[in-house]
Amino acid sequence: MCGITGYVGHEEAAPILLDGLSKLEYRGYDSAGIAVRDNDGKVRVVKAKGRLKILSEKTDGGTTLPGHIGIGHTRWATHGEPSEANAHPHISDESSDSSAVVGVHNGIIENYHELKEKLIAKGYKFYSDTDTEVAVKLVDSYYRESGSPLEALEKSMVVIRGSYALAFMFKDYPDEIWTARKDSPMIIGVTNDESFIASDVPAILKRTRTVYYVDNLEICRVRAGDVKFYNIEGESRPKEAVSISWDAQAAEKDGYEHFMIKEIHEQPKAVYDTLSTLLKDGLTDLSSTGLEDSLIRNFRGVTIAACGSAWHVGIEAQYLLEGLARIPVRVELASEYRYRDPLPGFWEMNSDTAPAAGPVAGDLVIIISQSGETADSLAALREAKKRGAHTLAIVNVLGSSIAREAEFVLYTHAGPEIAVATTKAYSAQLVAIDALALHFARVRGVITEDKERQMTAELMTIPDKIRTLLEEKDRIQWFASKKINTRDAFFIGRGLDYAVCLEGSLKMKEVSYVHSEAYASGELKHGTISLLEQGTLVVSVLTQNRVLEKTLSNMVECKSRGAYLMAVTTHGHFEVEDIADFTVYIPKIDEHFAGSLAIIPLQLLGYYTSVARGIDVDKPRNLAKSVTVE
Ligand code: F6R
C-alpha cells in the first residue's frame, strides 16, 4: 500500500528514487511519480499511471531529472481513480516551477473534505481528487504564515485526522526533506553524507543498513547524512539508529522466477530460524518475548486478533491452545474487534456474573501480523491495551508499529517477505504458535516436560519434511496446469485441517483469481453443496485421524455430485486414493503440527495455477502487501 522514497546526498537522486520504489513494488500500487530539485532550486515532477517501468521509461531511468535531492511515490488509489493527475508527488503551486511545497503521502486523511473546503475558502484551487493534495496545500498555508517547515508540520498534524507518512520538500530549504508520521510506516537510512527515506527497509538496503525508525507523531528533518527528530510540540528528540541484519540479497529473487516461489522454498529456513529462538535444550523458552511464566499461569483466557492469513494462523492457534494447553481462546478479525466493544473474556461469565464492558485485565490478547503495520491489527492492539489486557505481538518486521506498541513481542524470523501473498511468514507464524501452545501447556501443568520434549523434537522435523514436500512440486505443477480452467474451488477439512483449508483457499483465490471458498467439511451440506457442478474442484485436507473418515464421507458426497477431488493426507492413508482423483501425501508427523506440512501443496497449487493463467503472481490485482488503511 503506497510506497515512499526520498534521497538527499551527492549522487543523482532520480535513479536512486526509482530503484527504491522498485523495491517497494510488492506493497501494491497503480501509479507512480518522482520529484527532483535541481541545483537552481527548480523542482520537476514526473508521474505515470501503471507500472513503474512506464515512469522509468518516461524519465530515461531518471537521467532526465538532474538534482541531488528528491522524493518518490508509488500510489495505491484511495481518493480518486488511478491517474496521472492523482499520482503523487503533489505540489502547492501549479503555476510555478519552484512550488513552495512538494509532497508525497501514504495513508488516509479522514477529514480531507472539511480541510479542502477551508482551503478553498482561503483561495486554494485543486487539480486532483486526492487527500494528499489537501495535505500539501494545508502545509503550504501554514508555511506561508511562518516560513518554518517545522511549524507548518506541527500545525498540520494537529488538524489532520487519519493516518499518514508524509515527506515534503520546501522551496526555501533546498537541501532538506521533512517528514511526519502517524500510523503509517517510515524509516530513514543514513550514511556519512547521504540520507534515504523509505516506507520499508528493502528500499534502502543496497545503500545502507543504518536505519532510524520514525515514531508516531514524530517530525523529522533530513539533510545529507544528518537527521534530526522533533515531537509534535517542535521539541528536538534524541534517537538511536539501529543496524539491519538482513542482507540486500534477501530481498532479491535470487534466480527464482517469482518472489512467491522463492519464499515458498525459504520456508524450511523460516521455520527453523523461528523455532531456534523459541526452543532451548529440548524445551520451549519464551524468554526472548519477555512473557513470564508467572503471568502465563494466571491468564484466564486468550483473545487473538489478526487479519487475512494471520487470522487463519489464529484459527489454528485456537485448536492448539485449547487442545494442548486447555485455555479458552477466541479468535477475532481485527477489523471487527476494534469497533465491537468486546466484553471481558467469555470464559469468565456464568449466570452470577453480569457481563459488563470494561478492561480485560487478566487476559492475554495476541496480535499476529507479518508486517506489524496492518492498520486494523494495530487498532485492535491499542483497543486491547486500553481495556487493560496484556498484549503479545507475533510479528515479522523488526521495529514495526505493532512490535513497538505491544507489551511483549515474539519475533518470527522469516526475513523480508516481498510477494504480496504470504507463505514463509505464515509458516513462521504457525510454528511460533506451536511453540507457544506447548509452552503454555507445560507451564500450566497440562503436559509433562517429557511430553514437551517429545513434541518439540517433532516440531524440529518440520523444516526437513517441508523440503521433502517441495521435491514433489512438479506433480502439483502438472495438476495445476490440468485444472487451469477451473472456475470454482472448495477446500474442505475438519478441525486443524479446516484452518489449513482457510489458508489454502485464500492462496488460490488471491493469486490465481479462481473463485474459492473454505468450508468445515461437516458444514458443506448446509448450503454450499448446491454450488457443486460436474468438474468443480474440491480440495480436501485429511491429516486428523479422529475426523478423517468423516471427511472421507464428505468427499464421497461431493464426488457423487460431480466434483473433481484433490486430497492432501498423511502418508499411510492410502484409502484416500480410492476416492480422490489426485492425492498428495505429506510425511508423518504429530497431528498437531500437520498444518505446517499440509499447507505446502496448497501454496504450490495457488502459485502454479496463477502462473499457468499468466497472472502477475507476486503482485495480484487490487492487493497491497501491507494494509495500512482501514
Ligand atoms: C494473504 C496475506 C494477507 C495478510 C493480511 C495481514 O496472503 O498476505 O491476508 O495476511 O493482510 O497482514 P499482516 O500479517 O502484515 O498483518
Boltz pocket constraint, residues with backbone or C-beta under 6 A from the ligand:
constraints:
  - pocket:
      binder: B
      contacts: [[A, 307], [A, 308], [A, 309], [A, 310], [A, 311], [A, 368], [A, 369], [A, 370], [A, 371], [A, 372], [A, 373], [A, 374], [A, 377], [A, 420], [A, 421], [A, 422], [A, 506], [A, 510], [A, 624], [A, 625], [A, 626], [A, 627]]
      max_distance: 6.0
